[in-house]
Amino acid sequence: MIIYVLDIIGTFAFAISGVLVAMQKRMDAFGIFIIAFVTAVGGGTLRDVLIGKTPVGWMNDLNYGYAITLAVIFSILFKKRLNKLRKSLFLFDTIGLGVFTIIGVEIGISQQLHPFICIALGTMSASFGGVIRDILCNEIPVIFRKEIYAIACVLGGVTFFVLQYFKLDENVIYISTASMVITIRLLVVKFKIQLPKLYQ
């Protein structure tokens, strides 16, 4: 049950981050909804297709659609209060990143996949919605050009398995994993930490 709740929360958070990007690009209402939608479910859709889980999750549960629609309405109604778009975008994107890392890892475990593959699925679930969003908005995806992004998901996935090895409570594992991802992102942005570039 907690995984399902986290999934809805992550969907809502990522949808808001999509709305904020779309509004920065001055898209119309339909464009805003589409960007919110692909940001929220893009990574999960790709994950489900790769593991052969079809129809993909959001097709079997309208609550995902409701969460995305609510996020769009919320963002549009309160757009004046979300005047610091960069900070708002970063906040919701980071929350979604932490939550969807857990979801992807858990789904990999449920499919009895190797931990390495589970971590890859968690990273994909968390980051590829943002990749699709950025491509559709004619931007180079954040994951490829700026501060550490996907690596935060990888380290979160590693944290998940380490804590699971010590047989800690499920809720502790979830909270710790999400906190690891979110903390890394906060520190990376605050101190402007980047991977070395292989060009001058």
N, C-alpha and C positions, 0 to 999 in steps of 0.2 A: 504493500500500500504506500509506504513512504517513497519508494522509487517512482510510483505513478505521480504522486504529489510533486516530487522534485522535477519530474519531466514536464508537468504543466507549468511550474514556476519558471523553468528554463525556457520553455516555449514563449511564455509571456515576456520574459526579459529580453530574449533575442529579437522578438518581434518589435519591441520598442526601439532597440538599437537600429533595426532596419528602417523603421519610420523616421528616425532622426536623420539618418543618412539620406533617405529619399527627400525629406523636407529641405535639407541643405542643397540638394540638386534641383529644388523647385519643381518636383514632379506633381502631377495632378493626383486626385484621390485614388484613382485606379492604380496608378503607378506606385503610390505609397503602399497600398495594400499588397500588391505583388511583391515588392521588395521586402516588406515585413514577413510575408508568407515564406519566401524562399530562404530568408535569413533564419527563420524559426525552425523550419523542417528540412532544409537542404542537407545538412550533415547527417541527420537521422535517416533520411530517405536513401542516401548513398550507402550508409552502413547496412540498412536492411536489405537493399538490393544485392550487396556483396555477399551477405550470408544466406541469401536465398529466402528471406522472410518476406513473402508477398501474399496479399497486398501489404504495402508498408504501413507502419503503425498509425499514422494520422488518417489513413483511409478507412480504418475500422473504428475510429473513435472521433465523433464530432466535437468532443470537448477541446481538442487541439484547435479546430477551426474557430470555436467560440473564444478560446484564449487569445488567438491572434487578432480576431475582430475586436475584442475588448481592448487589447493593447493599442490597436490603431485608433479607436475612438478616444481612449484615455489620452494618448499622445497628442492628438489633434485638439482636444478640448483644453488641455493644459500646456499647449505649446508655448504660451507666453511665460509660464512659470519655468519651463525648461529652456530658459533663454541662454544658459551656458551649455550649448549643445555638445561641445567637445567633452566636457566633464560628464554630462548625462549619458552620452553615447558610451564613454569609457566604463562608467559604472554598470550599466545594464549589460554591456558586452562581456564584462568580467564576471558578473554573476552567472550569465548563461554559460560561459566557458567552464566555470567550476562545476556547475550542475550537470552539464552534458558529458563531461569527462566521466563522471560516476556512472551515468546511464549507459554509455558505450561499453565501459569495462564490465558492468554487470551483465549486459546482453551477451558479451563475448563469453563470460563465465557460464551463462545459462546454455550456451551452445557447446560447452566443453572444449573451448579453444585454448591454445597455449597462452600463458600470461603475456608473452610478447605481442601476440595478435590481439589480445584483449586491450592492451594499452594502445595499440595502433587504432583499434576501433573507437576507443574513448577519445583519442586525439582527433580522429576524423569526425566523430559526432559533434565535437565541440567547435572545431575550427572551420569546417568546410561550408557551413551555412554562410559564414562571413566571407569566405572566398567567393562564393556565388554572388553574394550581395555586391561585393566590390567590383567584380567583373561586369555585372549588369549596370553598375553605376559608373562604368568607364574609369575605374581606378585600379592601380596595381594592388592586389590583395595585401593587407597588412602582414599576413603570415610570411610573405616573401620579401618585404622591403624595410620593415622598421624594427622596433625593439622585439625582444624575445616574446613569442606568442605561443606557438605550438609546443615548445619545450616545457612551458609551464604545465601543459596538459600531460606530457610524458612523465614529468616528475610527480604530478598528482596521481597518475596511474601506478607508478612505482610505490608511492606512499600507500595506496590502497592495498596492494599485495603484501607489503611489509607488515602493515597493521593486521591484515587478515591472517598472516602467518602466526602472529602472536595471539590469535583467537580473541581479539577485542570485540566489544559489543558492536553490532551492526551500525547503530546510530553514531557511535564514536568514529567508526571508520568513514562514514559518509561525511560527517562534519569536518573531520580532519583532512580528508582528501580535497573537499571543496575549499577549505581554508588554505591549504597548501597552494592550490592553483591561484586563488585570489590574492594571497599574500605575495607570491612571486610576481604576479602582474603589477601589483601596486609598487613593489620595490623597483622593478625594472623600469617603470615609467618615471617614478620619482627620481631615480638616480641615472636615468637615460642609459641603461645598460643595453648594449647591442652585441650581436655576434660579429666577429671580424669580417670585413668585406675583402673579397679576393681580387680587388682592382684598386687602381689609384684614383 
